[in-house]
Every structure is written in C-alpha cells, then in structure tokens.
Amino acid sequence: MARTSVCGSITALVALSLVGPAGCGDGEGASAPAQAPARNPLTIVRATPGVSASTVLAVHACAGLLNRVAGGSVFVEREAHDAGWVAELGLVAHETLDEADFLSRCVARVGRCVRYNYQQQQALLPSVLTLAAAEGAVPLDEAASPGCTAPVVDAVDVFADKPTPLAATRYVFDTYGPRTTGLAMLSPGYDRAPADPARPALTSDMGPALVDLVFSERLFALYLVNGCVKDDPERALLSDIVNAGRWPSPVAVYGYNSTWNVLGGYLYEAQTRCLDSRNMGAIASEAGNLSYYSTVGAPITGPGVVQQNPPETTQYDPNKNYAAFFVGDGDNLAYMLSARRDWFRQRLADCAADPACPPLTWTISPHLARLAPDVLRWYYDRSHETKRDYFALPPSGHLYAYPSSLAPADQDRFAAATEADARVLGVAGVVHWEWFDSWRDAEEIFLPKYGRQVRGVFPTNVPYKGIAFPWWPKEQLFEVIAGAGGALVVVFKPREWRGVNDDSDPFFHGPQKMADELAALPRGSVTWVYMTSDGGLTLENSFAAMAKLLPSHVELVSADTATRLALAASGR
C-alpha cells in the first residue's frame, strides 16, 4: 500500500496551532527525533474522565507522533504529578484541549491510522503499537470514536492468523524491526502477581506509560511473558530479537519486566540474566510524557552542564564515625517524575527550616540527561538551594543490570558507559547491584574496570536479604581495590533500609535503632545506607528523624566524601 509522508501530514497541524513550525527531515531510518532549534508552541492535553482505554492509548500515540516532528509541542496531563511539572518547569500552554478534541483534530490532520480491535486483540497491543509507530500512524480501536476508515494497515486482518503474542511479535519484528531504534517492554494489562506466572490473565487495561516515547522514537514494543523461561518458544524468539544486531549492546530495555513474580520480586526485572547471551539491562521507565521531555530541548551530553554542590571539607577523624545516606530507586524514571520530586520538595522545606541540615545523596538516572534534561536540571538546581544535597548513579550505573552477569565484552562497554554517565552528571559514586552468586566476579573482574571517574562503589545484594562478599570479616565495612589506570576504588559493604516498623529486622529498623547502630560501630568507621520506599520508608520517618538522634561522634556525609574518608581511613 502506498505510504504518504508522515511529516507532510503532521505539519498541517501548524495551521490549527497543535504544533509549531518545525523542520521535516525525519526519515524512516532516523535513530532519534529531531531537535527543534527553538521551543514550539505547546499544547497541553487534559485527561477526560470516562474515556476508553483505547482512546487514552491513541492520545499518547498522537503526542509521540507530534513531538517526533515538532519537539516539545504536546504534553499530556494524565497523572497527578504531570500538572506539578508544568508548574515546576514554568510551561506555558499555547492552548489546552481535552483528550477527545485533541484526538479528533490530530487524527484528521495526520491522515494515517492503523485499525485494530482493543477488546479482541488486547494481548497483542505491544505489536499493534509497534506497527503503528513504525508506520507513523495513529492506532484506533474500531469500536471507538473516531474510527479508522482508511487504514494504512488493518491490524484486525493482519493478525487474524497470528492471534498470540508469539506469532504477532515474530511478524512485527520481521516486518518492522529494521525501522525501530530500540526495545521496550509494555504489558498489555497482565496480572502482576498471578497464581501461575506462566499464564497470567489480562486483569486491567493497558496503561499509557511510555506509549508516547514508543511513537516518538519508533521503539520496538513487546511483552513475552515467558521470554526468559528456558526451552519456551517465546525465549527463542526474544533471543533472536535481542541478538539480531539492530540495537547497541548491551541492549537497553525501556519499560519494565513485571513477569514471573517470585516471592514478591520480579525474577527478570533487570533483564541481564534473561537470555544466555547476557546482553540486556533495563531503563525502568513506566512514565508518560517522555516524548515531550526528550524533544523540548537538546540532550545533556558533556560535563559541566549540571554541577554537583562542592563536597564537604570534612577531614578524617579516627575518633568519629561517618555515614552517607542514599535515597534509592533513582534509576526508575517514574519515581523521578513523581514521588522523588515530592521528597525533594520536602527536603527543601526541611533545609529552609534548619540550614544545618545533614548531607543527603540522591540516586538519579543518567538517562534523564537525554530523556528529560529539563527535569535533570531541576534536581540539580534545587540541590543548589539546600547546598547539602548530592547525587550518585543508581543501580547499577548505566542500566539497571547485574554487571558481573553480563557477557565479557558487554561488561567492558557497560563500565565505559557508566564512567561516561558519571562524567556528565559530575559524580564519582555508583550504587551497584549483583545477583547473590556474582560477588566474587564483581570484586575480582568487573569492579576493577572503574576508577577513571567512578571511585566509590555502593553495592546492594539481590535478593536484598542475601549476603554480599561473604568472605569479608563481619566487621569489615569497605575494601579498597586497584581500579583502571592504577586508581583506587572503594567498594563498600551493603546496608539497606526499607522501612521503620520492626526493630528486630535490620532492614526495617526504627530511627533510634538505626542511630544506635551507627553509634555502636568501632570508632573511625565509614559506612553508608541505601534507603528504599517499598517498605513504607519516607524521608521524614527515617533519615530526618534519625539525624536528630545521632550522638556527636557520628557525622553524616555525602557519597563522594564517604569515599574520600574511607581512603583516608585505610591509610591509602
């Protein structure tokens, strides 16, 4: 079927003020959306109560298509935090539309659509979206309005003899794979904690998170529930896709792998140990509006654009104890766009009330530098207000991965990418996750690859209650190893804090118990604590409360200062 120009169709929207004038040169082989030299007029789309799930998907697909050709021209207010970012970033709308009005105008002007049936084809939605994104067309449910009367592809017909995710994914990869720029996992609505993880039911509608980025960047979306299960045909297909050489290795997987919930955790969420090729890692990114954030301005690609606060001048005193506290889960873009912003606002209030507020380190995704540079700037700018907030790379640096489980060549690429990320963010510390059986390889093979920029490694074990470095003496809190180029790298012993409601469990200590633990360490100790919110922990009920209970010989410091003090404590 003949294809019309996507750019030619969408630029007609300028006349309706849906987007501003932008250059077209967005050929099908492009690897990233074009950056506009100046900010385009902004359309803000407000969520409409009661609209169908298929309409929501179409709205976000439209937003991605429009941002693809006119960067930063559409922002969708669907989640509670979206309006907050409009205020935080000072966004000024040229016009505000409801979803129905926006969609009808977009469809009429784009002039390209893919017809499908949401109810009958829900399990195939990742394939439908990939096909539509590659075609530069809006996916429209035949049972909703507006309908797709002249489809460029009729997915109802195309998938009639491909009714399973396995068959549909194979067809779409063979047909459209060369026109995609990366890989994403988007669940069509499967139960995240099914009785039988191999056969989850569709228990909810597909959410729109990440859909706009799939369309702006032509990502290949899939969701193969058993794609990591040995001897399953879905795993063979996933291996073919990942190892076809279409995307850089290790392959970054957008979205989230919430398959195979085992004992409360997703077995393959980091992706690294999914395939025998061991060449994947995750960009946890179940977030909306990434097509807006990533195209509204140029990415941050070099050092000095964002700058850390100057490090503390603390000198090592063998009669004191030192601890760096980290706010965890900064690898998750959805967290950085929602709860972590709220936490940072609370931190601003706390430090305004007490200018002597103790230092705090925030893990922050290096992918914000490309996917949301204005958001990254916001965090750094706010840290300059407190002058006591610092940053470090999240687990495990460049990607959420288990680095020592990667294939050898990918380990080298991963380490180099993490060092580059650290230079861009101006940090010297990285939180490092490993599967429980890989710590020997981590210490002896992988971690010595750091040292040029990354000088402090802050590990956590997976599963979290396991013991990392079991051969270390119990009282040992860190190890100094030889890194790249002869540099010294400090590798710390893991310590995680998840909640505050059970003093008998170290992971759920109350503030007083945590303060007592730090106070009881041998004098001269240097340690760290990684805080996660999945067990009910907040800044106020943990760090803020504990800091007021510490005796005078315990000093809180930032991540990079902890690394420096540990080197001093070691005499090296």
Secondary structure, DSSP 8 states (H G I E B T S, - for coil): -----HHHHHGGGGGGTSS--------TT-SS----SS----EEEE--TT--HHHHHHHHHHHHHHHHHSTT-EEEE-SHHHHHHHHHTT---SEEEEHHHHHHHHHHHH--EEEE-HHHHGGGHHHHHHHHHHHT-EEEETTSSS--SS-SEEHHHHTTT--SHHHHHHHHHHHHGGG--EEEE--SSB-SS-SSTTS--B-S----TTHHHHHHHTEEEE--TTTTSTT-HHHHHHHHHHTSSSS-SSEEEEE-----EETTEETTTT-TTSSTT--EEEEE---S-HHHHHHSS----STTSS-----------TTSEEEEEEE--TT-HHHHTTHHHHHHHHHHHHHHH-TT---EEEE--TTHHHH-HHHHHHHHHHHHHHS-EEEEB-TTSSSBS-GGGS-HHHHHHHHHHHHHHHHHHT--EEEEEEETT-HHHIIIIIGGG--SS--EEEEEEESTTS-SSTTS-TT--EEEEE-GGG-EEEEE---EE--SS-TTSGGG--HHHHHHHHHHS-TT-EEEEEE-STTS--TIIIIIHHHTT--TTEEEE-HHHHHHHHHHHHT-
